């Protein structure tokens, strides 16, 4: 394998790695969004449950 072929192979490897990193970042962003939504839903549930408990105790 010539030096030029090695360089081309390395450039392809770098491109593949960049795509993997990009895909991973996208997946992590989606996961973060899902987690944030779940936290917000759970917080709203806790707020509702707290208000309901206060109503019962009064």
CHARMM internal coordinates of N, CA and C (Angstrom, degrees):
IC EDIT
DIST 1 N 1 CA 1.4600
DIST 1 CA 1 C 1.5316
ANGL 1 N 1 CA 1 C 107.74
DIST 1 C 2 N 1.3139
ANGL 1 CA 1 C 2 N 115.30
DIHE 1 N 1 CA 1 C 2 N 128.75
DIST 2 N 2 CA 1.4602
ANGL 1 C 2 N 2 CA 119.54
DIHE 1 CA 1 C 2 N 2 CA -179.33
DIST 2 CA 2 C 1.5231
ANGL 2 N 2 CA 2 C 110.10
DIHE 1 C 2 N 2 CA 2 C -77.60
DIST 2 C 3 N 1.3002
ANGL 2 CA 2 C 3 N 114.59
DIHE 2 N 2 CA 2 C 3 N 166.48
DIST 3 N 3 CA 1.4651
ANGL 2 C 3 N 3 CA 120.54
DIHE 2 CA 2 C 3 N 3 CA 178.85
DIST 3 CA 3 C 1.5270
ANGL 3 N 3 CA 3 C 110.59
DIHE 2 C 3 N 3 CA 3 C -60.67
DIST 3 C 4 N 1.3097
ANGL 3 CA 3 C 4 N 116.56
DIHE 3 N 3 CA 3 C 4 N -39.78
DIST 4 N 4 CA 1.4682
ANGL 3 C 4 N 4 CA 121.02
DIHE 3 CA 3 C 4 N 4 CA 179.47
DIST 4 CA 4 C 1.5325
ANGL 4 N 4 CA 4 C 110.86
DIHE 3 C 4 N 4 CA 4 C -63.84
DIST 4 C 5 N 1.3203
ANGL 4 CA 4 C 5 N 116.97
DIHE 4 N 4 CA 4 C 5 N -41.17
DIST 5 N 5 CA 1.4626
ANGL 4 C 5 N 5 CA 120.71
DIHE 4 CA 4 C 5 N 5 CA 178.09
DIST 5 CA 5 C 1.5241
ANGL 5 N 5 CA 5 C 111.21
DIHE 4 C 5 N 5 CA 5 C -65.62
DIST 5 C 6 N 1.3246
ANGL 5 CA 5 C 6 N 115.66
DIHE 5 N 5 CA 5 C 6 N -38.92
DIST 6 N 6 CA 1.4676
ANGL 5 C 6 N 6 CA 119.44
DIHE 5 CA 5 C 6 N 6 CA 177.39
DIST 6 CA 6 C 1.5217
ANGL 6 N 6 CA 6 C 111.35
DIHE 5 C 6 N 6 CA 6 C -63.42
DIST 6 C 7 N 1.3223
ANGL 6 CA 6 C 7 N 115.68
DIHE 6 N 6 CA 6 C 7 N -41.76
DIST 7 N 7 CA 1.4671
ANGL 6 C 7 N 7 CA 120.22
DIHE 6 CA 6 C 7 N 7 CA 178.72
DIST 7 CA 7 C 1.5240
ANGL 7 N 7 CA 7 C 110.00
DIHE 6 C 7 N 7 CA 7 C -62.91
DIST 7 C 8 N 1.3199
ANGL 7 CA 7 C 8 N 117.18
DIHE 7 N 7 CA 7 C 8 N -43.93
DIST 8 N 8 CA 1.4652
ANGL 7 C 8 N 8 CA 120.61
DIHE 7 CA 7 C 8 N 8 CA 178.35
DIST 8 CA 8 C 1.5255
ANGL 8 N 8 CA 8 C 111.22
DIHE 7 C 8 N 8 CA 8 C -62.25
DIST 8 C 9 N 1.3267
ANGL 8 CA 8 C 9 N 116.59
DIHE 8 N 8 CA 8 C 9 N -41.18
DIST 9 N 9 CA 1.4652
ANGL 8 C 9 N 9 CA 120.44
DIHE 8 CA 8 C 9 N 9 CA 178.47
DIST 9 CA 9 C 1.5269
ANGL 9 N 9 CA 9 C 110.36
DIHE 8 C 9 N 9 CA 9 C -64.06
DIST 9 C 10 N 1.3259
ANGL 9 CA 9 C 10 N 116.86
DIHE 9 N 9 CA 9 C 10 N -41.69
DIST 10 N 10 CA 1.4657
ANGL 9 C 10 N 10 CA 120.60
DIHE 9 CA 9 C 10 N 10 CA 178.08
DIST 10 CA 10 C 1.5232
ANGL 10 N 10 CA 10 C 111.25
DIHE 9 C 10 N 10 CA 10 C -64.83
DIST 10 C 11 N 1.3199
ANGL 10 CA 10 C 11 N 117.16
DIHE 10 N 10 CA 10 C 11 N -39.72
DIST 11 N 11 CA 1.4645
ANGL 10 C 11 N 11 CA 120.51
DIHE 10 CA 10 C 11 N 11 CA 177.67
DIST 11 CA 11 C 1.5268
ANGL 11 N 11 CA 11 C 110.80
DIHE 10 C 11 N 11 CA 11 C -62.78
DIST 11 C 12 N 1.3273
ANGL 11 CA 11 C 12 N 117.19
DIHE 11 N 11 CA 11 C 12 N -39.05
DIST 12 N 12 CA 1.4677
ANGL 11 C 12 N 12 CA 120.53
DIHE 11 CA 11 C 12 N 12 CA 176.67
DIST 12 CA 12 C 1.5246
ANGL 12 N 12 CA 12 C 110.37
DIHE 11 C 12 N 12 CA 12 C -65.03
DIST 12 C 13 N 1.3425
ANGL 12 CA 12 C 13 N 116.15
DIHE 12 N 12 CA 12 C 13 N -41.38
DIST 13 N 13 CA 1.4662
ANGL 12 C 13 N 13 CA 119.96
DIHE 12 CA 12 C 13 N 13 CA 178.18
DIST 13 CA 13 C 1.5249
ANGL 13 N 13 CA 13 C 110.90
DIHE 12 C 13 N 13 CA 13 C -62.08
DIST 13 C 14 N 1.3259
ANGL 13 CA 13 C 14 N 116.20
DIHE 13 N 13 CA 13 C 14 N -42.51
DIST 14 N 14 CA 1.4653
ANGL 13 C 14 N 14 CA 120.56
DIHE 13 CA 13 C 14 N 14 CA 179.21
DIST 14 CA 14 C 1.5237
ANGL 14 N 14 CA 14 C 110.07
DIHE 13 C 14 N 14 CA 14 C -63.16
DIST 14 C 15 N 1.3214
ANGL 14 CA 14 C 15 N 117.20
DIHE 14 N 14 CA 14 C 15 N -42.07
DIST 15 N 15 CA 1.4697
ANGL 14 C 15 N 15 CA 120.65
DIHE 14 CA 14 C 15 N 15 CA 178.34
DIST 15 CA 15 C 1.5218
ANGL 15 N 15 CA 15 C 110.80
DIHE 14 C 15 N 15 CA 15 C -62.44
DIST 15 C 16 N 1.3243
ANGL 15 CA 15 C 16 N 116.65
DIHE 15 N 15 CA 15 C 16 N -42.41
DIST 16 N 16 CA 1.4680
ANGL 15 C 16 N 16 CA 120.41
DIHE 15 CA 15 C 16 N 16 CA 178.98
DIST 16 CA 16 C 1.5258
ANGL 16 N 16 CA 16 C 110.40
DIHE 15 C 16 N 16 CA 16 C -63.81
DIST 16 C 17 N 1.3252
ANGL 16 CA 16 C 17 N 116.98
DIHE 16 N 16 CA 16 C 17 N -41.67
DIST 17 N 17 CA 1.4677
ANGL 16 C 17 N 17 CA 120.50
DIHE 16 CA 16 C 17 N 17 CA 179.03
DIST 17 CA 17 C 1.5244
ANGL 17 N 17 CA 17 C 111.42
DIHE 16 C 17 N 17 CA 17 C -65.60
DIST 17 C 18 N 1.3235
ANGL 17 CA 17 C 18 N 117.12
DIHE 17 N 17 CA 17 C 18 N -39.43
DIST 18 N 18 CA 1.4689
ANGL 17 C 18 N 18 CA 120.35
DIHE 17 CA 17 C 18 N 18 CA 177.41
DIST 18 CA 18 C 1.5220
ANGL 18 N 18 CA 18 C 110.38
DIHE 17 C 18 N 18 CA 18 C -61.24
DIST 18 C 19 N 1.3312
ANGL 18 CA 18 C 19 N 117.25
DIHE 18 N 18 CA 18 C 19 N -40.95
DIST 19 N 19 CA 1.4650
ANGL 18 C 19 N 19 CA 120.99
DIHE 18 CA 18 C 19 N 19 CA 178.68
DIST 19 CA 19 C 1.5232
ANGL 19 N 19 CA 19 C 110.44
DIHE 18 C 19 N 19 CA 19 C -65.01
DIST 19 C 20 N 1.3230
ANGL 19 CA 19 C 20 N 117.33
DIHE 19 N 19 CA 19 C 20 N -41.70
DIST 20 N 20 CA 1.4632
ANGL 19 C 20 N 20 CA 120.68
DIHE 19 CA 19 C 20 N 20 CA 178.58
DIST 20 CA 20 C 1.5202
ANGL 20 N 20 CA 20 C 110.84
DIHE 19 C 20 N 20 CA 20 C -62.06
DIST 20 C 21 N 1.3255
ANGL 20 CA 20 C 21 N 116.93
DIHE 20 N 20 CA 20 C 21 N -42.81
DIST 21 N 21 CA 1.4632
ANGL 20 C 21 N 21 CA 121.05
DIHE 20 CA 20 C 21 N 21 CA 178.80
DIST 21 CA 21 C 1.5198
ANGL 21 N 21 CA 21 C 110.01
DIHE 20 C 21 N 21 CA 21 C -63.81
DIST 21 C 22 N 1.3190
ANGL 21 CA 21 C 22 N 116.63
DIHE 21 N 21 CA 21 C 22 N -43.16
DIST 22 N 22 CA 1.4607
ANGL 21 C 22 N 22 CA 120.94
DIHE 21 CA 21 C 22 N 22 CA 178.88
DIST 22 CA 22 C 1.5251
ANGL 22 N 22 CA 22 C 110.93
DIHE 21 C 22 N 22 CA 22 C -61.96
DIST 22 C 23 N 1.3381
ANGL 22 CA 22 C 23 N 116.42
DIHE 22 N 22 CA 22 C 23 N -44.91
DIST 23 N 23 CA 1.4662
ANGL 22 C 23 N 23 CA 120.61
DIHE 22 CA 22 C 23 N 23 CA 179.01
DIST 23 CA 23 C 1.5249
ANGL 23 N 23 CA 23 C 110.94
DIHE 22 C 23 N 23 CA 23 C -63.39
DIST 23 C 24 N 1.3313
ANGL 23 CA 23 C 24 N 116.47
DIHE 23 N 23 CA 23 C 24 N -40.30
DIST 24 N 24 CA 1.4674
ANGL 23 C 24 N 24 CA 120.81
DIHE 23 CA 23 C 24 N 24 CA 179.11
DIST 24 CA 24 C 1.5186
ANGL 24 N 24 CA 24 C 110.36
DIHE 23 C 24 N 24 CA 24 C -65.01
DIST 24 C 25 N 1.3270
ANGL 24 CA 24 C 25 N 117.05
DIHE 24 N 24 CA 24 C 25 N -43.07
DIST 25 N 25 CA 1.4646
ANGL 24 C 25 N 25 CA 120.21
DIHE 24 CA 24 C 25 N 25 CA 178.44
DIST 25 CA 25 C 1.5256
ANGL 25 N 25 CA 25 C 111.05
DIHE 24 C 25 N 25 CA 25 C -61.50
DIST 25 C 26 N 1.3205
ANGL 25 CA 25 C 26 N 116.08
DIHE 25 N 25 CA 25 C 26 N -40.94
DIST 26 N 26 CA 1.4684
ANGL 25 C 26 N 26 CA 120.21
DIHE 25 CA 25 C 26 N 26 CA 178.81
DIST 26 CA 26 C 1.5300
ANGL 26 N 26 CA 26 C 110.55
DIHE 25 C 26 N 26 CA 26 C -64.07
DIST 26 C 27 N 1.3229
ANGL 26 CA 26 C 27 N 116.34
DIHE 26 N 26 CA 26 C 27 N -43.35
DIST 27 N 27 CA 1.4680
ANGL 26 C 27 N 27 CA 120.42
DIHE 26 CA 26 C 27 N 27 CA 179.24
DIST 27 CA 27 C 1.5247
ANGL 27 N 27 CA 27 C 110.61
DIHE 26 C 27 N 27 CA 27 C -63.82
DIST 27 C 28 N 1.3278
ANGL 27 CA 27 C 28 N 116.89
DIHE 27 N 27 CA 27 C 28 N -41.59
DIST 28 N 28 CA 1.4616
ANGL 27 C 28 N 28 CA 120.36
DIHE 27 CA 27 C 28 N 28 CA 178.84
DIST 28 CA 28 C 1.5248
ANGL 28 N 28 CA 28 C 111.37
DIHE 27 C 28 N 28 CA 28 C -65.53
DIST 28 C 29 N 1.3148
ANGL 28 CA 28 C 29 N 117.24
DIHE 28 N 28 CA 28 C 29 N -37.39
DIST 29 N 29 CA 1.4638
ANGL 28 C 29 N 29 CA 120.41
DIHE 28 CA 28 C 29 N 29 CA 177.19
DIST 29 CA 29 C 1.5250
ANGL 29 N 29 CA 29 C 110.94
DIHE 28 C 29 N 29 CA 29 C -63.78
DIST 29 C 30 N 1.3262
ANGL 29 CA 29 C 30 N 116.42
DIHE 29 N 29 CA 29 C 30 N -42.31
DIST 30 N 30 CA 1.4709
ANGL 29 C 30 N 30 CA 120.15
DIHE 29 CA 29 C 30 N 30 CA 177.30
DIST 30 CA 30 C 1.5202
ANGL 30 N 30 CA 30 C 110.39
DIHE 29 C 30 N 30 CA 30 C -63.69
DIST 30 C 31 N 1.3236
ANGL 30 CA 30 C 31 N 116.98
DIHE 30 N 30 CA 30 C 31 N -43.47
DIST 31 N 31 CA 1.4584
ANGL 30 C 31 N 31 CA 121.52
DIHE 30 CA 30 C 31 N 31 CA 179.60
DIST 31 CA 31 C 1.5258
ANGL 31 N 31 CA 31 C 110.46
DIHE 30 C 31 N 31 CA 31 C -62.53
DIST 31 C 32 N 1.3390
ANGL 31 CA 31 C 32 N 116.55
DIHE 31 N 31 CA 31 C 32 N -42.79
DIST 32 N 32 CA 1.4631
ANGL 31 C 32 N 32 CA 120.73
DIHE 31 CA 31 C 32 N 32 CA 178.27
DIST 32 CA 32 C 1.5278
ANGL 32 N 32 CA 32 C 110.56
DIHE 31 C 32 N 32 CA 32 C -60.66
DIST 32 C 33 N 1.3176
ANGL 32 CA 32 C 33 N 116.70
DIHE 32 N 32 CA 32 C 33 N -42.13
DIST 33 N 33 CA 1.4627
ANGL 32 C 33 N 33 CA 120.99
DIHE 32 CA 32 C 33 N 33 CA 179.40
DIST 33 CA 33 C 1.5250
ANGL 33 N 33 CA 33 C 111.06
DIHE 32 C 33 N 33 CA 33 C -62.57
DIST 33 C 34 N 1.3233
ANGL 33 CA 33 C 34 N 116.60
DIHE 33 N 33 CA 33 C 34 N -43.54
DIST 34 N 34 CA 1.4660
ANGL 33 C 34 N 34 CA 120.60
DIHE 33 CA 33 C 34 N 34 CA 178.81
DIST 34 CA 34 C 1.5244
ANGL 34 N 34 CA 34 C 110.15
DIHE 33 C 34 N 34 CA 34 C -62.45
DIST 34 C 35 N 1.3198
ANGL 34 CA 34 C 35 N 116.65
DIHE 34 N 34 CA 34 C 35 N -45.88
DIST 35 N 35 CA 1.4715
ANGL 34 C 35 N 35 CA 120.78
DIHE 34 CA 34 C 35 N 35 CA -179.49
DIST 35 CA 35 C 1.5266
ANGL 35 N 35 CA 35 C 110.57
DIHE 34 C 35 N 35 CA 35 C -62.35
DIST 35 C 36 N 1.3251
ANGL 35 CA 35 C 36 N 117.20
DIHE 35 N 35 CA 35 C 36 N -43.94
DIST 36 N 36 CA 1.4738
ANGL 35 C 36 N 36 CA 119.84
DIHE 35 CA 35 C 36 N 36 CA 178.94
DIST 36 CA 36 C 1.5313
ANGL 36 N 36 CA 36 C 110.97
DIHE 35 C 36 N 36 CA 36 C -61.15
DIST 36 C 37 N 1.3241
ANGL 36 CA 36 C 37 N 116.84
DIHE 36 N 36 CA 36 C 37 N -42.07
DIST 37 N 37 CA 1.4690
ANGL 36 C 37 N 37 CA 120.08
DIHE 36 CA 36 C 37 N 37 CA 178.06
DIST 37 CA 37 C 1.5154
ANGL 37 N 37 CA 37 C 111.30
DIHE 36 C 37 N 37 CA 37 C -62.55
DIST 37 C 38 N 1.3240
ANGL 37 CA 37 C 38 N 116.88
DIHE 37 N 37 CA 37 C 38 N -41.98
DIST 38 N 38 CA 1.4696
ANGL 37 C 38 N 38 CA 120.37
DIHE 37 CA 37 C 38 N 38 CA 179.03
DIST 38 CA 38 C 1.5235
ANGL 38 N 38 CA 38 C 111.05
DIHE 37 C 38 N 38 CA 38 C -64.52
DIST 38 C 39 N 1.3168
ANGL 38 CA 38 C 39 N 116.66
DIHE 38 N 38 CA 38 C 39 N -40.23
DIST 39 N 39 CA 1.4702
ANGL 38 C 39 N 39 CA 120.40
DIHE 38 CA 38 C 39 N 39 CA 177.78
DIST 39 CA 39 C 1.5237
ANGL 39 N 39 CA 39 C 109.97
DIHE 38 C 39 N 39 CA 39 C -62.92
DIST 39 C 40 N 1.3232
ANGL 39 CA 39 C 40 N 116.63
DIHE 39 N 39 CA 39 C 40 N -43.91
DIST 40 N 40 CA 1.4669
ANGL 39 C 40 N 40 CA 120.38
DIHE 39 CA 39 C 40 N 40 CA 178.70
DIST 40 CA 40 C 1.5257
ANGL 40 N 40 CA 40 C 111.48
DIHE 39 C 40 N 40 CA 40 C -62.78
DIST 40 C 41 N 1.3322
ANGL 40 CA 40 C 41 N 116.72
DIHE 40 N 40 CA 40 C 41 N -42.12
DIST 41 N 41 CA 1.4656
ANGL 40 C 41 N 41 CA 120.22
DIHE 40 CA 40 C 41 N 41 CA 177.86
DIST 41 CA 41 C 1.5209
ANGL 41 N 41 CA 41 C 110.77
DIHE 40 C 41 N 41 CA 41 C -62.99
DIST 41 C 42 N 1.3242
ANGL 41 CA 41 C 42 N 116.73
DIHE 41 N 41 CA 41 C 42 N -42.93
DIST 42 N 42 CA 1.4567
ANGL 41 C 42 N 42 CA 120.75
DIHE 41 CA 41 C 42 N 42 CA -179.12
DIST 42 CA 42 C 1.5272
ANGL 42 N 42 CA 42 C 110.50
DIHE 41 C 42 N 42 CA 42 C -66.82
DIST 42 C 43 N 1.3335
ANGL 42 CA 42 C 43 N 117.09
DIHE 42 N 42 CA 42 C 43 N -39.36
DIST 43 N 43 CA 1.4684
ANGL 42 C 43 N 43 CA 120.74
DIHE 42 CA 42 C 43 N 43 CA 177.48
DIST 43 CA 43 C 1.5228
ANGL 43 N 43 CA 43 C 110.59
DIHE 42 C 43 N 43 CA 43 C -62.40
DIST 43 C 44 N 1.3231
ANGL 43 CA 43 C 44 N 116.60
DIHE 43 N 43 CA 43 C 44 N -42.11
DIST 44 N 44 CA 1.4660
ANGL 43 C 44 N 44 CA 120.31
DIHE 43 CA 43 C 44 N 44 CA 178.07
DIST 44 CA 44 C 1.5243
ANGL 44 N 44 CA 44 C 110.24
DIHE 43 C 44 N 44 CA 44 C -64.33
DIST 44 C 45 N 1.3192
ANGL 44 CA 44 C 45 N 117.21
DIHE 44 N 44 CA 44 C 45 N -39.65
DIST 45 N 45 CA 1.4677
ANGL 44 C 45 N 45 CA 121.19
DIHE 44 CA 44 C 45 N 45 CA 177.57
DIST 45 CA 45 C 1.5278
ANGL 45 N 45 CA 45 C 110.52
DIHE 44 C 45 N 45 CA 45 C -62.11
DIST 45 C 46 N 1.3300
ANGL 45 CA 45 C 46 N 116.51
DIHE 45 N 45 CA 45 C 46 N -44.41
DIST 46 N 46 CA 1.4713
ANGL 45 C 46 N 46 CA 120.31
DIHE 45 CA 45 C 46 N 46 CA 179.14
DIST 46 CA 46 C 1.5223
ANGL 46 N 46 CA 46 C 110.15
DIHE 45 C 46 N 46 CA 46 C -62.78
DIST 46 C 47 N 1.3364
ANGL 46 CA 46 C 47 N 117.21
DIHE 46 N 46 CA 46 C 47 N -44.00
DIST 47 N 47 CA 1.4663
ANGL 46 C 47 N 47 CA 120.72
DIHE 46 CA 46 C 47 N 47 CA 178.54
DIST 47 CA 47 C 1.5242
ANGL 47 N 47 CA 47 C 110.80
DIHE 46 C 47 N 47 CA 47 C -59.80
DIST 47 C 48 N 1.3234
ANGL 47 CA 47 C 48 N 117.18
DIHE 47 N 47 CA 47 C 48 N -44.71
DIST 48 N 48 CA 1.4654
ANGL 47 C 48 N 48 CA 121.58
DIHE 47 CA 47 C 48 N 48 CA 179.51
DIST 48 CA 48 C 1.5228
ANGL 48 N 48 CA 48 C 110.74
DIHE 47 C 48 N 48 CA 48 C -64.15
DIST 48 C 49 N 1.3206
ANGL 48 CA 48 C 49 N 116.41
DIHE 48 N 48 CA 48 C 49 N -43.64
DIST 49 N 49 CA 1.4642
ANGL 48 C 49 N 49 CA 120.57
DIHE 48 CA 48 C 49 N 49 CA 179.73
DIST 49 CA 49 C 1.5240
ANGL 49 N 49 CA 49 C 110.67
DIHE 48 C 49 N 49 CA 49 C -64.78
DIST 49 C 50 N 1.3226
ANGL 49 CA 49 C 50 N 117.08
DIHE 49 N 49 CA 49 C 50 N -38.49
DIST 50 N 50 CA 1.4630
ANGL 49 C 50 N 50 CA 120.90
DIHE 49 CA 49 C 50 N 50 CA 178.90
DIST 50 CA 50 C 1.5191
ANGL 50 N 50 CA 50 C 110.59
DIHE 49 C 50 N 50 CA 50 C -65.08
DIST 50 C 51 N 1.3279
ANGL 50 CA 50 C 51 N 116.56
DIHE 50 N 50 CA 50 C 51 N -45.05
DIST 51 N 51 CA 1.4639
ANGL 50 C 51 N 51 CA 120.00
DIHE 50 CA 50 C 51 N 51 CA 178.29
DIST 51 CA 51 C 1.5221
ANGL 51 N 51 CA 51 C 110.99
DIHE 50 C 51 N 51 CA 51 C -63.17
DIST 51 C 52 N 1.3114
ANGL 51 CA 51 C 52 N 117.07
DIHE 51 N 51 CA 51 C 52 N -40.21
DIST 52 N 52 CA 1.4656
ANGL 51 C 52 N 52 CA 120.57
DIHE 51 CA 51 C 52 N 52 CA 178.80
DIST 52 CA 52 C 1.5239
ANGL 52 N 52 CA 52 C 110.39
DIHE 51 C 52 N 52 CA 52 C -64.98
DIST 52 C 53 N 1.3164
ANGL 52 CA 52 C 53 N 116.84
DIHE 52 N 52 CA 52 C 53 N -40.66
DIST 53 N 53 CA 1.4668
ANGL 52 C 53 N 53 CA 120.26
DIHE 52 CA 52 C 53 N 53 CA 179.44
DIST 53 CA 53 C 1.5237
ANGL 53 N 53 CA 53 C 110.63
DIHE 52 C 53 N 53 CA 53 C -65.79
DIST 53 C 54 N 1.3143
ANGL 53 CA 53 C 54 N 117.31
DIHE 53 N 53 CA 53 C 54 N -38.19
DIST 54 N 54 CA 1.4681
ANGL 53 C 54 N 54 CA 120.51
DIHE 53 CA 53 C 54 N 54 CA 177.51
DIST 54 CA 54 C 1.5206
ANGL 54 N 54 CA 54 C 110.29
DIHE 53 C 54 N 54 CA 54 C -64.86
DIST 54 C 55 N 1.3333
ANGL 54 CA 54 C 55 N 116.52
DIHE 54 N 54 CA 54 C 55 N -39.31
DIST 55 N 55 CA 1.4593
ANGL 54 C 55 N 55 CA 120.95
DIHE 54 CA 54 C 55 N 55 CA 178.79
DIST 55 CA 55 C 1.5173
ANGL 55 N 55 CA 55 C 111.59
DIHE 54 C 55 N 55 CA 55 C -64.27
DIST 55 C 56 N 1.3099
ANGL 55 CA 55 C 56 N 116.75
DIHE 55 N 55 CA 55 C 56 N -38.12
DIST 56 N 56 CA 1.4670
ANGL 55 C 56 N 56 CA 121.02
DIHE 55 CA 55 C 56 N 56 CA 179.85
DIST 56 CA 56 C 1.5218
ANGL 56 N 56 CA 56 C 110.61
DIHE 55 C 56 N 56 CA 56 C -69.85
DIST 56 C 57 N 1.3331
ANGL 56 CA 56 C 57 N 116.67
DIHE 56 N 56 CA 56 C 57 N -38.14
DIST 57 N 57 CA 1.4686
ANGL 56 C 57 N 57 CA 119.94
DIHE 56 CA 56 C 57 N 57 CA -175.86
DIST 57 CA 57 C 1.5266
ANGL 57 N 57 CA 57 C 112.52
DIHE 56 C 57 N 57 CA 57 C -75.44
DIST 57 C 58 N 1.3132
ANGL 57 CA 57 C 58 N 117.31
DIHE 57 N 57 CA 57 C 58 N -15.99
DIST 58 N 58 CA 1.4733
ANGL 57 C 58 N 58 CA 119.07
DIHE 57 CA 57 C 58 N 58 CA -178.25
DIST 58 CA 58 C 1.4574
ANGL 58 N 58 CA 58 C 111.99
DIHE 57 C 58 N 58 CA 58 C -87.21
END
COOR INIT
IC SEED 1 N 1 CA 1 C
IC BUILD
